[in-house]
Amino acid sequence: MSATQAAPDDVLIARIAQGDRLAMQVLYGRHHVRVFRFGLRLVRNEQVAEDLISEVFLDVWRQAGKFEGRSAVSTWLLAITRFKALSALRRRKDVELDDEAANAIEDSSDDPEVAVQKKDTSEALRKCLTALSPEHREIVDLVYYHEKSVEEVAEIVGIPENTVKTRLFYARKKLADLLKAAGVERGWP
């Protein structure tokens, strides 16, 4: 493993700001699946989500020098993705919902057994998630799928932390009711 491949994300961003293409390739390799999945959940169209990846990483290449390190690089990437996705949605009012496609994307960090377990245990959850409002679904996606803190979600979505907490509370309550109605016990604290 080269020094660039082992470098933390913030070091990669600094190198990208200096025009280091290898650092850009490493950052892309680490985060493109996450960016694609998040974008796909927002825009509900694989082609648009593919385009988002290109736009997000092009912005990273152009704006790396402006990254101030006030948040994690992954948080910055998801904030860019959200902005690009919302812009794409405004341009496309005819987007179809397709959560199945987002969940069919494999994460290379999962071994086959973990992938099967995730698929089996999350199928009912995915169906119930689609019944949530877009605002609640977005918060659940960032907190549970992307493991972002309330503070990071507030930064990505551009709302106060208390609003994130309130949306998360009501989203979890609604999800629990939907899962119970589907015959599934709640799987989180």
C-alpha positions in Angstrom: 0.0 0.0 0.0 1.4 3.3 -1.0 1.6 6.4 1.3 -1.1 8.0 -0.8 -3.4 5.0 -0.4 -2.9 5.0 3.4 -3.3 8.8 3.7 -6.3 10.2 5.7 -9.0 11.9 3.7 -8.0 15.4 4.8 -4.5 14.8 3.6 -5.8 13.5 0.2 -7.9 16.7 -0.1 -4.8 18.8 0.5 -2.9 16.9 -2.2 -5.9 17.2 -4.6 -5.7 21.0 -4.0 -2.1 20.8 -5.3 -3.2 18.8 -8.4 -2.3 15.3 -7.3 -4.3 12.9 -9.5 -3.4 9.8 -7.5 -4.8 11.4 -4.4 -8.0 12.1 -6.3 -8.2 8.4 -7.5 -7.8 7.2 -3.9 -10.4 9.5 -2.6 -12.8 8.5 -5.4 -12.1 4.8 -4.6 -13.0 5.3 -1.0 -16.2 7.3 -1.4 -17.8 6.8 -4.8 -20.1 4.0 -3.6 -21.3 6.0 -0.7 -21.9 9.1 -2.9 -23.7 7.0 -5.4 -26.0 5.3 -2.9 -26.9 8.6 -1.1 -27.5 10.3 -4.5 -29.6 7.4 -5.7 -31.7 7.5 -2.6 -32.4 11.2 -3.3 -32.9 11.3 -7.0 -34.3 7.7 -7.5 -32.7 7.3 -10.9 -29.5 5.4 -11.6 -28.3 7.5 -14.6 -28.9 10.7 -12.7 -27.0 9.3 -9.7 -24.1 8.2 -11.9 -24.0 11.8 -13.3 -24.0 13.1 -9.7 -20.8 11.1 -8.9 -19.1 12.8 -11.8 -20.3 16.3 -10.7 -19.4 15.7 -7.0 -15.9 14.6 -7.7 -15.4 17.3 -10.3 -16.3 19.8 -7.6 -13.9 18.2 -5.2 -11.1 18.5 -7.8 -12.0 22.1 -8.4 -12.8 23.2 -4.8 -10.3 21.1 -2.7 -8.3 24.2 -1.9 -11.4 25.7 -0.3 -12.0 22.7 2.1 -11.4 24.1 5.6 -11.6 20.9 7.5 -14.4 22.0 9.8 -16.2 18.7 9.1 -15.2 15.2 8.0 -14.4 14.9 4.3 -17.3 12.3 4.0 -19.7 14.9 5.4 -18.4 17.5 2.9 -18.9 15.0 0.1 -22.5 14.1 1.2 -23.3 17.8 1.5 -22.1 18.4 -2.1 -24.0 15.3 -3.2 -27.2 16.6 -1.5 -26.9 20.0 -3.2 -26.3 18.4 -6.6 -29.2 15.9 -6.1 -31.7 18.6 -5.1 -30.6 20.7 -8.1 -31.2 17.6 -10.3 -34.6 17.0 -8.8 -35.6 20.6 -9.5 -34.6 20.0 -13.1 -36.5 16.7 -13.2 -39.9 16.6 -11.8 -40.7 13.2 -13.2 -38.4 11.1 -11.0 -39.6 7.6 -10.2 -39.0 6.1 -6.7 -36.7 3.1 -6.7 -35.3 2.1 -3.4 -34.6 -1.4 -4.6 -32.0 -0.2 -7.0 -30.1 1.7 -4.2 -30.1 -1.4 -2.0 -28.9 -3.7 -4.9 -25.6 -1.8 -5.1 -22.9 -3.9 -3.4 -20.5 -2.3 -1.0 -17.1 -3.8 -1.7 -16.4 -3.8 2.1 -19.1 -6.4 2.7 -18.3 -10.1 2.4 -21.0 -12.3 0.8 -22.4 -13.5 4.1 -22.8 -10.0 5.4 -24.4 -8.9 2.1 -27.0 -11.7 2.4 -27.8 -10.9 6.0 -28.2 -7.2 5.2 -30.5 -8.0 2.3 -32.7 -10.4 4.4 -33.0 -8.2 7.5 -33.5 -5.0 5.7 -36.1 -5.8 3.0 -39.1 -5.0 5.2 -37.3 -1.9 6.5 -36.7 -0.7 3.0 -40.4 -1.0 2.2 -41.3 0.8 5.3 -38.8 3.6 4.6 -40.5 4.5 1.4 -43.6 5.3 3.4 -41.8 8.0 5.3 -41.8 11.6 4.2 -38.8 12.7 2.1 -37.6 14.8 5.0 -37.7 11.9 7.5 -36.3 9.4 5.0 -33.3 11.7 4.3 -32.5 12.0 8.1 -32.8 8.3 8.6 -30.6 7.7 5.6 -27.8 10.0 6.8 -27.9 8.8 10.4 -28.3 5.0 9.9 -26.9 4.3 6.5 -24.1 6.9 6.4 -23.6 6.9 10.2 -23.5 10.7 10.5 -23.9 12.5 13.8 -26.8 14.9 14.4 -24.3 17.8 14.0 -23.1 16.4 10.7 -26.6 15.9 9.4 -27.5 19.5 10.4 -24.6 20.7 8.3 -25.4 18.5 5.3 -29.1 19.3 5.2 -28.7 22.9 6.3 -31.1 22.8 9.3 -30.6 23.3 13.1 -29.5 20.3 15.2 -32.8 20.4 17.1 -34.7 20.1 13.9 -32.6 17.0 13.0 -33.4 15.5 16.4 -37.1 16.2 16.1 -37.3 14.7 12.6 -35.3 11.7 13.7 -37.6 11.2 16.7 -40.7 11.3 14.5 -39.1 9.2 11.7 -38.2 6.5 14.2 -41.7 6.5 15.7 -43.4 6.3 12.3 -40.9 3.6 11.2 -41.5 1.6 14.4 -45.3 1.7 13.7 -44.8 0.7 10.1 -42.5 -2.2 11.0 -44.9 -3.4 13.7 -47.7 -3.3 11.2 -45.5 -5.3 8.8 -44.9 -7.9 11.6 -41.3 -6.9 12.2 -39.9 -6.1 15.7 -38.0 -2.8 16.0 -34.3 -3.4 15.3 -32.7 -0.4 16.9 -32.5 1.2 20.4 
